[in-house]
C-alpha cells in the first residue's frame, strides 16, 4: 500500500513538472467572463492559462519581490495608471506585435503594454431636476461651478478611477488649476464621499443629489436587471451625459495588460494578448462586462449603445500619462479635503 | 542555569523568533527614509485618521463587552427559555466575517436595497429611501465589526464562568452581596483574564481591519497605511505607521499586565471544584433574558445569512457556477495543515515557557501579537520582503538555489504566514488554559518521577483538552474567513470561499459574492456545531 502511494505521489509530481504549454496570468481584473475566454483560448491553442487574481498593489509587490524567479507572464489590470506605474518601475518588457499594433489605437497602448477594453467616466443626471440646457456644453471642469453647490456626488479620493480622472485634468489644465477645481468640487458635494460608483448613481435616483460621476458599465449593469428590479427601475430615473464633447472629448480609461520582464512564456503571452484583441473575444468581453471594445468592427452591448455610442472620446490625452500624475492627483484631492 | 537552557526553552525561543519576523521587518522601516506623503498626511487627515481609529476602537470594545459578557453571564448562571439553544447558537456569529457583515448591512439599507424591496412589496410604491436609516459610516463599521467579533469575548468569558467554582458564589452570598454586587465584585473580576484576552483580540482585529472600514468609507489609521503603500508607493511609511499601531497596542497590553500585577487566577485546590447551580428565572426577567439573546442571535447571525440567502435564491446562477468541490478541498487543506502546525507549536512554546519560567521568553511571546495587530496585507508584504532578503543573502553567502518559490505562491508559504498571523490566538488560548493549572501540580508530578514529556502527556493534555478544541475551532474559522493574506500569497488557480467572495464583491457583484459567502458561513457553522458540545460541556 505504501509503495502504491509513493508511486502515485511521484507520478503526480512529475505530471505537474512536465513542460505544460502554459501562460501565467496575474490579474487584477476578476470577471468570470475572462475565465471563459481563457478556456476558449486553451481549446483553440492548447496553451493552458493559469490565473491568480487579486488586488493590484499586492500582485505588483509579489511580482517585484519574486523578481527573476517570478513565473508571471502577463499582468492584467483595469486602470491605465496602474499599468503606467508598473511600467515605470521597469517591470514590463516589450509587449508589442504587429497584430496588437494594428488592432489598438496608439493612444491606448504603449511599447510595454496594451489596452484590451475601454470605459468612460461620465456624468449622470436627474432629468427631473436638471434640464438639458443646464448641461449644455458641460465639462468635467464645470463641475466646480458654484451653480452645482450641494448637488454633486462622487466616490472617494482613494478610488483609482477618480485618481485617473484628476490625473488627466492635471495633464490638460495643470496642477494649479486642478487644485482650485478640486477645492470647488468638494464644496459642491451633496454629502461626504462614500459608497461605490453604483451608489452615486442611486443617490441621484433617490433624490440625494442631482449629478453623479461614475463609470459607464455600472449604469448598464443596473439597467440589465442583474442588480434586481428596483435598481433597474432606479437606473431608468437617471440619464447619462458625456462631458467635454465641445473640446477634447470624454475621459477614457482602459483595462489592459503587459508582458512581465522575466516572463518564462513570452510567446504564449503575446498569443493570449492577440487573442483577447480578436473580434470574437472582444465581442465576448463587451457583451459581459459592458465595456467598450478596443478594436474596430465590434459593437458594444445594446445597453451601452443606447447611452450614446458615437460620443467624442478623449483621444488626445495619452492614458499612459495617468500613472505619473496619480500620486499628485491624490495629494491634490486630499489637500482639498476630498474624503 | 544550564538545565534551564534545554530543548523546551530553545524550541520556544525559535518559535518566537519566527513569529517576530514581520515585526522586525516592519520596525526596520525606521532605518529607511520615507517619501513626501508624510507631510501630505500631516496636513490633511492624520489627526482625523487617529481620531476615527480611537472612536472605532472604543465603540467596538464597548459593544463587544456588553454583548459578549452579557450573553455569557446570562447563559452561564441562569435558566430561561431557549438557554440551551443560545449557548451554542451565539457562537455562530463567528461564522460571519466582518466584511460579509458589512456587505449585508450595506445591501440591506442602501438606496433601492433589500429594505426598499421589502417595503415596496409590503406597502406598494413610495419614497422609502429618504426614510430608511443608512447604517453607513462609523456606525455601520462599529456594528459590523462588533457583531462579527463579540464571539471572542463571549466564548472566552463563558469558558471562564464555566470554571468558576460554586465556592466563589457562595462566598458572595455569605458576605451578603446582592446578585448585582456579586457580579461586579466577584464574578467579573475573576473572569478578568478571559475577558481581557477576548477584548485584546477584538481590539487588534478592529485596528487592523481594512475591508469593513473601507467599505463604509471610514478613514482610520489603517486607511493611512494603505494610502501610503498603494497610492503613494511609500512602503517605508506604511511600515512605520504600522509600527506606531503596534506600539499603541503593546502599550495597552503592558498597561493591562501591570494593572493585573501578580494576581493568580488558577482555582484553589482546597475545597475542590464544585460545579455551580444555575438559577431559574421567572416572569419578566426570563423574557428579558431570552429577548436579549434572541436579538443578539438575530443581528449577529440570522440577518447576514438571510441577506446572503435572499440573493442566492433570486440569482441562483451564481451558486451553480461555483466549483464547490475545489473550493471546499482548497479551504480544508489550508485549515488542516495550519491547525496542526499552530497547535503543535503553541504547545511546545507554552510548555517551554512554563518549564523554564523565563521572563525573557514571556516577553518575546508578547511580540507574537504582532501577527494580529499588523494589517493582514502589511504582514504578508513584510513576509515577502523578508523572504526576498533571506533569499538574496543565502544565494550570495551560501551559494544555494533560490528559495523564493518555496515560500511565495505556495501552500507552504501560506501555512507559514497563517502560523505567524494566528500564533497569538493559539498561544494565548493554551496559555489561559495553563493558567488554571497550578504549577504545584507539575512539581508533584516531577517528585513522582514523571519526565517533562510524561507530565505534559498524562497530566496537562487531559486538562487542556477543552482549551485545545476551543482553539482548534477558533483557528479553523479564522482560516476559513481569512482574506488579505490568502489573496496575495496563494498559488495559481487556487481559490477559497473567501477569495471567491472577495473577487465578486470587488467588482460590485455582491449578489454573486452571496453564494460563496453563504457557503463559507455554512461550513464554519458546521464546525461550530460539531464541537459546540465539547466546548460547552457543563
Contacts between the chains, C-beta under 8 A, distances in Angstrom:
chain1	res1	chain2	res2	distance
A	24	B	492	6.2
A	30	B	503	4.2
A	30	B	504	7.4
A	30	B	506	6.2
A	30	B	507	5.7
A	31	B	507	6.8
A	32	B	321	6.8
A	32	B	512	7.9
A	50	B	492	4.0
A	50	B	493	5.5
A	51	B	492	6.5
A	51	B	493	6.2
A	52	B	409	7.6
A	52	B	490	6.6
A	52	B	491	7.3
A	52	B	492	4.9
A	52	B	493	7.3
A	52	B	494	7.5
A	53	B	503	5.8
A	54	B	487	4.4
A	54	B	488	5.9
A	54	B	499	8.0
A	55	B	377	7.8
A	55	B	487	6.3
A	55	B	488	7.4
A	55	B	506	7.8
A	56	B	230	7.6
A	57	B	229	6.4
A	57	B	230	4.5
A	58	B	377	6.1
A	58	B	380	7.2
A	58	B	381	7.5
A	58	B	484	7.7
A	58	B	487	6.3
A	58	B	488	3.9
A	59	B	488	7.2
A	61	B	235	8.0
A	61	B	381	5.6
A	61	B	384	6.5
A	61	B	488	7.4
A	62	B	384	6.3
A	62	B	408	6.4
A	62	B	409	7.3
A	62	B	488	5.8
A	62	B	489	7.7
A	65	B	384	4.7
A	65	B	385	6.6
A	65	B	387	7.5
A	65	B	388	4.5
A	65	B	404	7.5
A	65	B	408	7.0
A	66	B	404	5.9
A	66	B	405	7.6
A	66	B	408	5.8
A	66	B	409	7.4
A	67	B	388	7.5
A	67	B	404	7.6
A	68	B	402	7.9
A	69	B	402	5.1
A	69	B	404	4.8
A	69	B	405	5.5
A	71	B	405	7.5
A	71	B	409	7.4
A	71	B	492	7.7
A	85	B	233	7.4
A	156	B	217	6.0
A	158	B	214	7.7
A	158	B	223	7.4
A	158	B	226	7.7
A	158	B	227	6.2
A	158	B	230	7.8
A	158	B	231	6.5
A	163	B	231	7.1
A	192	B	137	8.0
A	192	B	217	7.5
A	193	B	217	6.8
A	194	B	136	6.0
A	194	B	137	6.8
A	194	B	216	7.4
A	194	B	217	3.7
A	195	B	110	7.6
A	195	B	136	7.4
A	195	B	217	6.9
A	196	B	508	5.4
A	197	B	508	7.4
A	198	B	508	5.7
A	199	B	110	6.4
A	199	B	111	7.2
A	202	B	110	7.0
A	202	B	111	4.3
A	202	B	112	5.5
A	203	B	111	6.3
A	205	B	111	7.0
A	205	B	112	7.0
A	206	B	111	4.2
A	206	B	112	7.0
A	206	B	129	4.0
A	206	B	130	7.2
A	207	B	127	7.8
A	207	B	129	7.4
A	207	B	130	7.1
A	208	B	111	7.5
A	208	B	129	8.0
A	218	B	508	7.0
A	221	B	508	7.8
A	226	B	315	7.5
A	226	B	511	7.3
A	227	B	511	7.2
A	228	B	112	8.0
A	228	B	117	6.9
A	228	B	314	7.0
A	228	B	511	7.7
A	230	B	112	4.5
A	230	B	113	8.0
A	230	B	116	5.8
A	230	B	117	5.3
A	230	B	120	6.8
A	231	B	112	5.0
A	233	B	112	8.0
A	234	B	111	7.3
A	234	B	112	4.6
A	326	B	231	7.1
A	327	B	231	6.5
A	327	B	232	5.5
A	327	B	233	7.1
A	330	B	227	7.3
A	330	B	231	4.9
A	330	B	232	7.1
A	331	B	37	7.9
A	331	B	40	5.1
A	334	B	40	5.9
A	334	B	44	4.4
A	334	B	45	6.4
A	335	B	40	7.1
A	335	B	43	7.0
A	335	B	44	6.0
A	337	B	44	7.0
A	339	B	217	7.0
A	339	B	219	6.8
